[in-house]
Amino acid sequence: MAGKVANGMAADAAVEGPVAASSEAVSADVTFSIDAEGWIAGLRRVESPNADARPEGEPPCLAVIHAISLPPDEFGGDDILRLFTNTLDPDAHPYFAGIAALRVSAHFLIRRDGEAIQFVAAGRRAWHAGVSRWCGRERCNDFSVGIELEGGDAHPFTAAQYATLRRVLAALCARYPITAVAGHADIAPGRKTDPGPHFDWSQLAVAGQPPRRF
């Protein structure tokens, strides 16, 4: 999602600059590993009910980068977790009334301090892409992994977030035939804008990740 849920996450169904990593954030020298089901060892796990089985014989081959903040342009709370677990209070903020009933999720959330939270095993289908198309294929949820960065269109992402993102992507590439990384805006052009203009794609190129494709 880009700043707002409606701008960067499936609605058919996000402190600028680097910040110090919290005690829960992942150390920069950690190498992630994914088990047979698609869970990364050592990450905080908050399982979302908003997921189901992928089509048979369809491993993920695309990673989709999103951005989200709840409330919009506010960071550090647990409202993203509540949205992904269907426990968001529609009365807690005026914006929430319009999104609390959504049934959405992502595989991962990377917070501003670099902490990574996993909601759905990568071998399962999270509900993150909405109406989408990639290289002529529709229903990107079927064959993609969704990675949310806490942020939005108006905010640069942090060094800690990029460091964790690189490790998550490296683990995904080691387990699955990931051939490309795209933004939500790339798979839903005109409908979505995230991860937004401040996302630095060169951070992934330097890490040797799969190329962003258009």
N, C-alpha and C positions, 0 to 999 in steps of 0.2 A: 504494500500500500504506500502511497506517496503522500505523507502527511496526514491524509484522511483515508479511512477505510474505503470509502466510495471511490477514491481516485487511484487506488493501487492494489486492491484485493478484489476477489471475486464477489461482487455485490449481487450476482445472480446466484448467486448463492445467496516507526517509522521514526545540551551543553555542547556546543560545537567544538571542533578541534579534538585532538587527542585527550583522553582522560586516563587517569591512573586506573589500572586494573584492580578490581576488588579481590578479596580472598577467594571468591567463587569463580572468578574469571580464569581462563585456561592459561597456563604458563606458556611462554612463547616457544619453548623447546619441546612441547608435547607433540607426538605423532599420534593421530587418531587411528583407530581400527574399527571396522564395522563387522558385526557378527552376521550369521547367515540370514537372520530375519531383517537386518537393516538397522539395528540399533548401534550407535557409537558408544563404546565403552567409556565410562567415567563421566558422561554428560548428565546433567540434571534431566530427569525424565518426567514430563507432565503429559500423560496420555490423553489425546483428544478422541472423543467419539466420532468426530467428523472425518471419517476415513473408511475405505473399503478395499476390497481386493483389486489388484490390477488385472487387466485382461490376461488370460492364460498365455504364458510364453512371452510376456512383454516386460522385460527389465527396463529400468529407466535409462534413457540415453541423452537426456537434456536436463541441465540445471537452470532453474529460473530464479533470478534475484528480484526480490520485492523490497519495499520499504513500508514501515508502519509506525504510527505513534497514536497512542490513546491515553487521554483525550488528544485531539490533534495538536501537534507541535509541543507536546509535553512528554517527558521521558522519565523513566525510573520506576513507574508504578507497575501494578500487576493486572491492569485492565486488558492487556493483550492476551495474557494467560486466561483470563476470565472469558474473553470472546471465544477463544479456541476451545474452551471446555463448556460452553453454553451456560455460563454462570454470570454473565455480565448483567449488572443491575441497570435497567433502563432509566431509573430515576436518579442514578448517581451523578449524571452529567447530562446537560441538554442534548448533546450530540448522540448519546447512547440510545435514546428512544428509537432512532431510526435504524440502528444496527444490531440491537440486542437479540433479535430473532433470527439473524443470519446464522447459517450453519456452515462455517468455514474453518480452515485450518492451514497449517504449513508443516512441513517436516521439521524445520529448524527455525529458531529465533536467535539472532545474535544481538545482544544488548550493547549499549554504548560502551560499557567497560570490557567488552570482549567475552562475557559469559555466554555460553551456548546452551540453549534449552531444546530438547527434542520432544516433539509432540506425536509424531507418527513414524513408525519404522519405514525406512527408505524402500523396503520391498513392497510396501502397501501404497495405495493411492490416497494422497491427501487432497483436500478440496481447496485448492489455492489459485488455480488459473482462471476459472470461469470460462466464458466463451473465448476461444483462443485458437490460433493456428501457427504452425511452425513448419517451414519447408513443405507446404502443401498438405500437411496433416492437421486435422482438427482434434479437439478434445485433448489438449496438452497434459491434462491431469493423468491421462492413461500412461504416459511415457516420460514423465518429468519428476524431478524433485524440487520442491519449493523451499527457498531459503529466505526468510524475512530478516531484514536489518532494521533495528530500531532507529528510525530517522524519518526523513521526508524531503520533499523537493527543495525546501529552503535551507537545508542543513547539511554541511559536509559530514561525511562519516568519519569515524575515529580510526586512528592507527590500530588500536586494539581490535576493532571490528574487522578490519582487513586481514589482520594476522590470523584471527580465528576462522574467517571465511576461507582463506587459503588452505588451512588444515582440513576443514570440512570437505572442501572440494577435492583435495588430494586423496582423502579417504574414500570418497564416492568414486573417484576415477580408478582407484585400486580394486574396488569391488564390482563396479558396474561398467558397461560400455558407454560411458559418458563421452559424447563427441562434441558437445557445444555447451556454452553458457550464454544465456540471453537474459535481458531484462523483461519484466512484465510488460513494459511498453512495446517490446519487440514482438511479443506473441499476441498482444491485444492492442494494436496501434489505433489511436483515436479514441480508445475507451479508457486506457490506463496510461499513466505517466511515470510510474516508478521503475527503477530506483531513483530516477530523477537526474537533473543536470550535474549534481555534485558527486555522483558516483564515479570513481576513478578506475576505468577499465584497465588502465596500464598496471594497476596493482596485481591483476590476475595474469597479464601477459608476462610480467617479470617473474611470476611464480611458475611459469610454464604450464598454466592451465589450458584446457581446450579453448580454441579461439571463439570469440564472440562472432556469431554469424548473423547475416541479415537476409 
